[in-house]
Amino acid sequence: MRYAALLTALLVLLQKTGAQQPAADKWKTVNAFSMGDNKSKYTDQLLFWSKTGDGNNAYIYKTTGYKSQMNLEVFGWRYTSVYLIFNLQDELTGMQFITVYKPNDYAADKDYYAQQEKLIASLGPYTKKENSYTDGVSSNGVTWSGNEVSISFVKKTGGKNGVLPSN
């Protein structure tokens, strides 16, 4: 059976933005992960995944027990996996918390909108809405931008035979 017909991701990226949204900036630290951490802090739990479009390195965070499993819970939601993104200086600059659903899992939309409401309650109104369709993949979501952190909550569907591209 093929997976990844729907992907829900919470992406937190360290970046400089002009918008004033202190609620987003409070999320420079999420569970055990803090923006700017050196990759060496997580080395034993990282599995290389891919290069990002801007040349950074993305790794899958491997959980090994109860304590590291707790890092999969964010905003009261348990995600399937975490990808950590490090710049060329090996500093943590991004996190993706991902939930993967089977094709035609109708709970996926319900879960997506329920979690989006939790995020709005916590972060306030979003600053940008995303809707795009590229190479058979539909991407819909919302973004909150602060001075240092941008948080996006995105749903991706489609892909060849219901399988989304790896990056």
Phi, psi and omega per residue, in radians:
M1 nan 2.404 -3.121
R2 -1.584 2.501 3.134
Y3 -1.941 3.079 2.999
A4 1.379 0.546 3.000
A5 -1.208 -0.486 3.107
L6 -2.408 2.341 -3.141
L7 -2.225 2.184 3.071
T8 -1.954 2.145 -3.065
A9 -2.257 2.456 2.950
L10 -1.865 1.983 -3.072
L11 -1.937 2.144 3.110
V12 -2.020 2.067 -3.125
L13 -2.116 2.382 3.040
L14 -1.410 2.074 3.123
Q15 -2.753 2.787 3.071
K16 -1.598 2.189 3.091
T17 -2.272 2.864 -3.129
G18 -1.582 -0.243 -3.053
A19 -1.296 2.659 3.089
Q20 -1.804 1.805 -3.140
Q21 -2.546 1.352 -3.069
P22 -0.972 -0.518 -3.119
A23 -1.042 -0.678 3.120
A24 -1.202 -0.683 -3.100
D25 -1.137 -0.392 3.100
K26 -1.157 -0.248 -3.092
W27 -1.710 0.549 3.015
K28 -1.196 -0.406 3.061
T29 -2.091 2.204 3.100
V30 -2.229 1.954 -3.088
N31 0.969 -2.150 -3.107
A32 -1.485 -0.056 -3.033
F33 -1.758 2.261 3.090
S34 -2.240 2.310 3.101
M35 -0.988 2.354 -3.125
G36 1.663 -0.222 3.076
D37 -0.978 2.581 3.064
N38 -1.421 2.528 -3.127
K39 -0.973 -0.540 -3.110
S40 -1.033 -0.438 3.124
K41 -1.112 -0.462 -3.036
Y42 -2.055 0.033 -2.960
T43 -0.798 -0.791 -3.091
D44 -1.161 -0.267 -3.082
Q45 -2.019 0.308 -3.110
L46 -1.956 2.420 3.044
L47 -2.191 2.082 -3.093
F48 -0.992 2.359 -3.141
W49 -1.950 -0.993 -3.098
S50 -2.984 3.008 2.981
K51 -1.556 2.493 3.057
T52 -1.476 2.993 -3.125
G53 -1.034 -0.490 -3.136
D54 -1.721 0.248 3.026
G55 1.582 -0.009 3.083
N56 -1.315 2.944 -3.128
N57 -1.864 2.292 3.108
A58 -1.891 2.367 -3.126
Y59 -2.228 2.571 2.983
I60 -1.470 2.291 3.071
Y61 -1.501 2.053 -3.113
K62 -1.595 2.133 3.087
T63 -1.463 2.524 -3.073
T64 -2.209 -0.030 -3.117
G65 -3.115 -3.055 -3.060
Y66 -0.987 -0.811 -3.078
K67 -1.074 -0.799 -3.134
S68 -1.295 -0.481 3.049
Q69 -1.093 -0.567 -3.138
M70 -1.132 -0.357 3.102
N71 -1.224 -0.175 3.116
L72 -1.486 -0.082 -3.128
E73 -1.763 2.126 -3.132
V74 -2.450 2.397 -3.130
F75 0.909 0.642 3.111
G76 1.261 0.342 -3.079
W77 -2.236 2.385 3.111
R78 -1.679 2.125 3.142
Y79 -1.674 2.810 -3.125
T80 -1.290 -0.718 -3.097
S81 -2.722 2.920 3.105
V82 -2.220 2.319 3.010
Y83 -1.937 2.284 3.100
L84 -1.878 2.379 -3.082
I85 -2.004 2.200 -3.128
F86 -2.052 2.441 3.095
N87 -1.340 -3.075 -3.089
L88 -1.207 -0.258 3.054
Q89 -1.629 0.190 3.138
D90 1.094 0.563 3.054
E91 -1.768 2.406 3.122
L92 -1.175 2.078 -3.129
T93 -2.115 -0.125 -3.130
G94 -2.800 2.676 3.098
M95 -2.390 2.409 3.009
Q96 -2.160 2.148 3.056
F97 -1.827 2.107 -2.926
I98 -2.147 2.419 2.962
T99 -2.117 2.241 -3.135
V100 -1.929 2.297 3.112
Y101 -1.949 2.710 3.032
K102 -1.262 2.701 3.076
P103 -0.959 2.476 3.097
N104 1.102 0.403 3.042
D105 -1.432 1.826 -3.030
Y106 -1.263 -0.226 3.060
A107 -1.225 -0.362 -3.072
A108 -1.029 -0.850 3.130
D109 -1.113 -0.748 3.138
K110 -1.065 -0.788 3.119
D111 -1.101 -0.732 -3.124
Y112 -1.043 -0.853 -3.102
Y113 -1.238 -0.586 3.085
A114 -1.138 -0.759 3.135
Q115 -1.214 -0.641 3.111
Q116 -1.076 -0.689 3.096
E117 -1.110 -0.670 3.079
K118 -1.101 -0.713 3.133
L119 -1.142 -0.731 3.116
I120 -1.109 -0.694 3.108
A121 -1.116 -0.604 -3.109
S122 -1.470 -0.726 -3.009
L123 -1.796 -0.204 -3.072
G124 1.534 -2.981 -3.122
P125 -1.082 2.489 3.115
Y126 -1.305 2.774 -3.072
T127 -1.715 -0.302 -3.109
K128 -2.670 2.537 3.069
K129 -1.951 2.429 -3.127
E130 -2.027 2.296 3.018
N131 -2.520 2.052 3.114
S132 -2.594 2.798 3.089
Y133 -2.461 1.983 -3.112
T134 -2.419 2.278 3.076
D135 0.878 0.751 3.083
G136 1.393 0.083 3.140
V137 -1.981 2.153 3.075
S138 -1.652 2.339 3.141
S139 -2.225 2.175 3.120
N140 -2.323 2.450 3.125
G141 3.117 -3.042 -3.129
V142 -2.363 2.714 -3.104
T143 -2.342 2.453 2.987
W144 -1.976 2.246 -3.126
S145 -2.051 2.373 3.051
G146 -2.036 -2.816 3.105
N147 -1.349 -0.546 -3.079
E148 -2.173 -0.354 -3.043
V149 -2.236 2.464 3.021
S150 -2.128 2.255 3.138
I151 -2.019 2.139 3.101
S152 -2.069 2.430 3.063
F153 -2.082 1.955 -2.926
V154 -2.249 2.471 3.044
K155 -1.986 2.182 3.097
K156 -2.046 2.346 3.116
T157 -2.356 2.779 3.058
G158 1.848 -2.465 -3.111
G159 1.559 2.934 -3.138
K160 -1.193 2.155 -3.123
N161 0.956 0.545 3.116
G162 1.379 0.147 -3.129
V163 -1.908 2.128 -3.139
L164 -1.320 2.652 3.054
P165 -1.062 2.713 -3.053
S166 -1.217 -0.345 3.126
N167 -2.505 nan nan
